């Protein structure tokens, strides 16, 4: 589990990889610099501003949901859910409750 200790806005002096989406944060762009602890070991990483907002908004990322590439994985899961056809009348599980 990652325990975030401190966050601050920075302007990058070189390119960094975003911890959450594993895409590049370009040199000279605003980013969130994070100091944290994971398994009693100090770690530091950068986040895009938008990735930070997503993490803050979504309670799933609290606790064990925050890890390297977590936003990419969450996006893949959401894409997978979009292809499921919920309009079928024959669902593979019991949906209602009858008292007959």
ABEGO torsion letter per residue (X at the ends): XBBBABBBBBBBABBBBBAAAGBBBBBGBBBBBBBBBBGGBBBBBBBBAAAAAAAAABAAABEAABBBGAAAAAAAAAAAAAABBAABABBABBABBBBX
